[in-house]
Amino acid sequence: MVKTVSLAALALIAALIVGFGSSLTSSSTPKAHADTTGMSVVGCEFIAGAIDGDTSNGTATSADVALACDPSTITPADIANLADAIGDKDGVLEQSDFSSDEVMESWDDNQISTDCTDPGTTQLEFLIGLSCTLDVFVFVDNEATTTFDAPDGLTFIPSDAGSNDWTCDTNVEDADCNNVAPNDGDGVVVAGVLVDGASSGDTKTITVTQGSVAQTADINVVGSPNNVDLSLAESLIESNGSNANAQDCADNTPVTDAVSPPNATLAFAQAMDADDNVLTRVPVVFSVPPADVDTKVVFGQGSTAENITALTFFTIDPGITGAPTASYIVVCAGRSTGTTTVSAEINLIVPPLFSSFDKSTADLTVGGQPNTIALTASPSTIACDGSQTSTVTAKVTDSAGNNVADGVPVHFSVVALGTANPINTVTTGGVATTTITPLSNSSAGVTVIATAEGPGTASASITAVQSSVRVDCALPLATQPTPAPPVVAPTAPTGIGGPNTGTGGYLGQDSSGSFSMWTLVALALGSMTLVAGGVVARRTGK
């Protein structure tokens, strides 16, 4: 299988995935029913870090998962803890809490594995790497009996003897079914779903009924984890230069920023079963060779502002059509340069029957910080009248002459009258460009300065390198006098004629001159007038 994952949806995954375990607060007793009747299905491991009310760790332990994945042990206090950790965090759990910006309800795609069959071994399943139960939260507006109906192939826990179904009446397993003081009025009924004979690829519909209100949810049955594909947002990132910078990157780089280097990237993994069904709820571990730890790369989990917790090692579905299901981790460059191998491995301590561990790898190069900028202007000479432009290209390389990583900040400035657009940009393939527009031709040209920045921390100044290039102004052309029109030479007669016997010296018969046609006409008329005058004179004399 070609190990590749669409990066087009990566920014969507990073933007939508948030943690919640570290935001736990002290519990409070719920005081009111949910406003409406509703139902949410949530993978039990995704609430494990929030349901026990332990604000000291912010991550899920095996005991946390054992509690969350056995709904028969969930108490009203656990419900209150969960309400305080997610959604509007008001101590009252509502369906809207599961469909808030945290999109927790869509993380698991309602998937459950064919390995998840025994309701008595949820803690053991976690210890070998499986978190099986799908928790079904039903939000009710009264204490009436609630019935959970599982089709053939699935079962509910707790369950009625000899049946896949469960009826919530006065069972002590469910807090909302008891009309005693600490349990009355929490408005939430919880049960769990496990596989009971269903096959990989099956879709089963569960039904929950209270009175005349019936709600359904489709449960997707998948096979054992079989293989994993690893992908990196970027294969080249820039060295952080020091241990302090590297640790600052790992501690404070948001997941969304890791998609945009230069000093960090996002590694994400997609898990599949033997039928190539994309899986959620599969734990994945990322690693690099021991010699590279704290030298070339440092793993982070994102900034505290995003509340990313250790639960992110589970694969998830962010609920976006076409988005890959992924486990992810922030990878920050360390203090040294070179190429290392990042690995992603399905993290089952004991692999399920007929499956095996699978590992996927990708090479990551850690390049040097900006060392040299080569600037070129095209065209190098233009009319500096505000209408013509020149493109200035900055090629940024490290000390070894290699292109720097994508995303290195580059700042352009113009000395003298002119503009640069953009002023601030980043490298792509080691190159950044801007468009220069000189505004006056009164100078010989404008100087363009490019500055490339390296990483820095609050306690260390940002390193930078600079270079400059000039865009020359073309001098205006001097005004030239208008030239006189050319003299047209006479055209020699053409055609066949008699022998040339000479002109006899008559005017117009050689190249010395000629009469115009109107002159000849005037002479002819004059002659006629003289003749006419002579005739009249003779007649008068008679």
N, C-alpha and C positions, 0 to 999 in steps of 0.2 A: 504494500500500500504506500502510496506517495504520502509522506508525512508533511502535510501542509494544512494550514488553517487559514480561512479568509481573514485578512487584516482589515477589511472594510468595516467589520462590525466591532473591531477592537475598541475604538473610542467609545462606542455605546456601552460595551461591557464595563469599561473602567468608570464611566460616568454614573452608571446605575447601581453598581455593587457597593454597598456600605455595610459596615459591621455594626453591632449593637451591644456586644457583651460588656464593653468597657464603660457603658453609660448607665449601668445599673444604679438604682437608688434604693433607699430603705423601703420596705414593703408597707402597704397600708391595706386595711380590710375593705373590700369592695362594698359600696353602699347602694348601688342601683342596678336594675336590670339593663341589659342592652336595649336600645331603642327599638330595634326591629329584629325579626328572626332572620338568621343567615347562617352560612357554613363556610369554613375555610379549611383547606388541607395543607399541612406544612410538614416537611421532613423534620423528624424529631431532633436531629443534630443541630439544626439551624437555630433552635431556641435553647439549646443546652447551656450556653454561657449566660443566659438571662433568667432562667426559670428558678434558680436556687437562691437568688438574692445575695450571693457572695460578691461584694463590690471590690474585693481585694485583688482578684486576679484578672478578670475581664476575658478569660479564655475558658474553653471547655475542658474539663477533666473527664476521666472515665466514669466517675461517680455522677457528674452532671449529666452525661449522656444516658447513663442507666436510668436516672430519674425521668428525664424528658422522654425516653423511648419506652417507658412503661406507664401509660396513662392511668392505670389503676392506682398508682401511688401519688398522683398529682393532687395537691390540696388547694383550698381557696387562697392560702398565702402564696403558693407558687403562681397561681393565676394573677394575683396582685403584683408579684415581682415581675412577671412577664409584661403586664400592662405598664409598669413603671419603666420598663427598658425599651419599649418600642412604641411606635405610633405617637399619640399625643401625650403619653406618659402621665396619665392622670390617675392611675391606680385602678381604673375600670377598663377591663379588656373588652374591646368591641371589634367587629369584623373589619371596620375601616383601619384598625391598627395594622392588620396584615396586608393591606393593599395601599399603604402610604408610599412615600418616596423610596422607602427601603425595599419595596417590591418583594418582600420575603415570600409571599404566597406563590410567586412564580418561579422561585429558585429551583425547586425540585422537579418541576414538570409532572408532578403527581406520579413519579416513578417509584417502583418497588421491585427489588431483585428476586429472582427465583431462589436465591440463597437465603432469603428472609422468611423462615417458615416456623420457627419455634418461639412461642411467646414467653418461654421460661428462660431464655438465654440472651436477653438483650444486652446485658453487660458483657457477657463472653463474646458476643458478636462484635461489640465495639472494640474489645481488646485485640481481636484478630483483624480489625480494620473495617468492619461492617457496621453501619448504622441503619437499621432496617425499618423501623416502624414509621408509618405515616400517621401523624396525629391529626384527628378530625375534631375541630372545634365547632360546636354548634351553639349559636347565640339565640336563646329562647326568651320569651317575654312572660312566661309563667312556669309553675312547677309541675305542669302536666307531664304525663309519661312520654318519654322520647324513645323511639324505636330505631335501631341501627340495623339495616338489612344488607348483608353481604351476599353477592351471587356466588355460585359454585366457582371455586378456584381461589377465593379470598376468605378471610375470617377476621372478626373483630376481637380485640382484647379490651376489657374483659368480655367474656362471652357466656351466654346461657348454656347450661349443660346439654351436650349433644346437638348443638346448633352453631351455625356460623354467625348467627345474629345475636344482638344484645338489646335488652330492654332496660332502660333507665327508669326505675321506680323508686325503690328505697335502698338500692345497693350502696354499700359504704364506699365502693370504689370511686363513685362520682360525687363530688361535693354538692352539686346543684340539686341532686335528688333528695337530699335530707332537709327536713324542715326544722332542724335544730339551729340554735343561735349562730355558731360560727360559720355554718354552711348555707344559711338561708339567703337567697337573693343575689347570688353572684352572677346569675344569668348565663352561665357557660356550662355546657356538658361536653366532656372530652372522652373520646375512645380512640383506639389504635387499629390500624389495618396491617395484616400480614398476609403472605401468600399461603394458600392451602390447596395446591394442586394446579394452579394456573401455569401456563407455559410462556416462555419468552415471546414477545410480539403480541400477546393478548392485550386487549383493552376491556376492562370490566367496569361496570357502573354500580356504584354503591348508592343507597337511598336512605335518607334520614327523615323520619316523620314525627311530627308532634301535632296531635289533633288532626286538623284537616290540611295542615301545611306539610308538603313533601318537597324535599330538595335532593338533588342528585349531583354526583361528581364522577368523572371518568378516571380510572386508575390505570396507568400504563405499566405493564409487566415487562421487565427486561432481563437479560441474562447476566452471567458473571462478568466482571471486568476482564477484558482480554488483551487490549493493547491501548497505547497512549501515543498521541502525536504532540510534539513540542514545536512551538514557533516563537520567534523573537520579533518584537516590533521593529528593532534595528539591529543589524549585525555589526555595526561599527559605532562605538561611543567614545567619548573623550575622557582621558584620565582626569581624576579629581586632584592629582598632584600631591596629596598628603593624607595621612591617616585622619586628620581632623576634618578635612573637606569630605573625605569618603564617608565618614560616620555621620556628618551633617546631612549628606545626601540620603543615606539610608534611613535616618530618623525622620526627615522632614519632607521628602519628595512625595507629593500626592500621586496616586495611581494615574490620574489623568495626565499629569506632567511627565510621567515616565514614558508615555507614548510619544512625547516630543522631546528628544534628546537636546543637548549633547551628552550630558554626564550620566544619564541613566536610561534604562529601557525597561520594557515589560516583557517578561517571559510568561507564556500561558500554554496550558496543556488541554488536550481534548481526549477524553477516554471513551472507548467503545467496547461493546461486547463482541462475541464471535460472529454475530450477524450484522456487524457494523452499525448497530443502533448507538447513537450518541448518548452517553450516560451522564446523569447527574449523580450527586451523592457519593462519588468515588474519591477517597482520599489520595492525594498526589503529593510527593515530596520532590523538591528541587535541590540540586547539588552541583558543585564544581569540584575539580581535583583539590585535595587538601593543600597542596602547595600554592594554590591560587587564592585561597581564603585570606582575606585582609590584605592581599597584595594587588591582584588584578581586579577582583570584584568583591562587593559586599552586598549581602541580601538585606532588603528592607521590607516592611509591610505597608508603607504609606504613612502619610502624616497623621498625627492624632486628630486633626480636624475632620478626617474622614471616618474616624472610629474603626479603622481596619483592625480586625482581631485575628488571632491564630486560626479561627474557623475558616479562613479563606483557603485552606489547603483542600477543602472539599470542592469538587467540580460543581458548578452551578449553571442555571439557565436564567439569564436576565429578563426573559419574557419578551424579547424583541424578535419579530419574524425574521428569519434568515441569520440571526446572530449565532455564533458558535457557543457551545457549552464549554466552559473552561475553568480550570484552576489557574491562578495567576500569582505572580510575585514580582516585586520591584527589584531590579538588578542595577546596582550603582557601581560605577568604575572605582577601582582602588587607586593606590598611589603609583603603581607601575604600569608599564605598557606591555603589549603582546597579545597573543591569541589564547583563549581558553575555551573549554567545552562545558556548556551548561547542559545538565541532564534533568529529565522529568521521569519519575518512576511511580507506577501504581503502588500505593503504600499499604498493602495488605500484609500483616505480620505472618498470617497463615493463608496461603492462597486457597480459594474455593476449589472444590473437586473439579478436575479436568481443565483447570485454567493455570496459567503460570504468570510469573512476574514479567512485565514488559517495561522497557526503558527506551526513551527517545532522546536524542541529543541534537544540539545545534552549536555551531562555532560562533563565538563572540570575540571580536577584536577590540582591544582597548588601545586607542591611538593617543598621540601626544597632543599637548596643548598648542595653541597658535604660536608660531615662531616667525613666519615670514608671510608678507602680503605682496603679491605681484599685481600691479594695477595697469590696466590698459584702457584707452579711450577710443571709441569708434563712432563716428569719425573723430580724428584728433584735431581737426581744424574746421570751424563752422562760422557762419555769420552770427555775431553776438548781438542780435537784435530782438531777442525774446521769442522768436518764432522757430528757430532751429534747435535741435537737441543732439546730445551725444550720449551714448551708453558707456558707462564706466563699469568695468568688470574687475572684481577683486578675487583672486585665487589665493586661498589661505592654506598654508602647509605647516606641518610640524617640523621639529628639528631634524627629522630623518628625511624630509622632503616629501612625505606622504600627505595626501589630502586630509584635512581635519574632518571630524564627524559632521553629519548633518546637524543643524540647529545651533551652531556657534554664532553668537550675536555679533553683528557687524554694524558699525555706525558710520554714516557718510556725512561730511560737512563740506561747505563751499566757502573759499576765501575770495572776497570781492563780490561784485553784484551777480548773483546767480542762485538757482534753486536746485535741490536734489530731491528726487522722489523715487523710492522711499528714503527717509533719513535713517530709519532703523529697520534692519532685516536680519535674516539668518542664512547660513550657508546651506546649500544643497549640492551634494557631490563636491564639496570643497569650494564652491563658488557662490558669491553674492553679487548682485548687480543693482545699479541705480541709474536713473535718467537725469542728466544734467542739462539745465536750460540757462545759458548766460543771458543777462538782461541788458548789457551795455557794451558797445564796441569801443568805448573810450580807453580800454586797457588792452594789453597784448593778449590777455587770456585770463581764465579763472583756474585756481588751484583746488583740486578735490583731494580731501584727506579721508582715508579709510582706517578705522580702528576696530580690531578684532579682540574680543574679550575672552579671558580664561575664567575658570571657576574661582570662587572666593567664599568666605564664610563671614560671620559677624565679627570675628576676631582677626581676620586676615583680609588685606586689601585685594581687590580683583586685579589680576595681571592682564596686561594689554600690550599689543604690538600695533604699530602704525606704519602707513606708507602714503605717498602722495603722487599725483600725476596732474599735468596741466592740460586743459582743453584750450587750444589757441584760437584767437579771434582772427578771422580773415579780414585783411585791410580792404576798405572800399576802393573801387576802380576810379582813376582820374577821368574827368570829363574831357573828351576829344572834340576838336572842331569838325563841323560837317564838311566832308570833301566835296570839291566842285564836280559837276557831272562830266563824264568823259566826252571828248570831241569825236564825232562820228566821221570817219573817212569816207569819201565818195566811193561808190561801188562801180567797178569797171563793167562795161556792157558785156553781155554773154551771148552766146549763139554763134552761128556761122556767118561770116561777112566776106566782102571782096578784099582784094589786096590793098594793103595800106600804102596810099600814094602820097601821103603827107597832107598837111592841113593848108598849105599855101599861106599860112600866116593869118588866116581869117579868125576873128574872135570866136571863141567857142568851139573851135575845131581841134584844139589841143588841150593840154592840162592847164593852160594859163588862165582860163576863165570861161564864162558862158553867160548868155542872157537867159533870164527866166521866161517862162511861157507868157506871162502877162505883159512883160516888156515887149515881146515880139508882137503880141496882139495890139498893144498901144501904137507901135510903129506902123503896123499895117493900117490901122484906122486913120492915123495921121496922114499917111500917103493918100488914102482914099479921099480925105477931106481936101487936100491940096489939088488933087485931080479934079474934084467936083468944083472947086473954086475957079480953076482955069477955064473950065467949060462955061461957067456962068459969065466970066469976064469977056469971053469972046462973043457970046451972044449979046451982051450989052453993047459992045463996040460996034456991032452991026447997026 
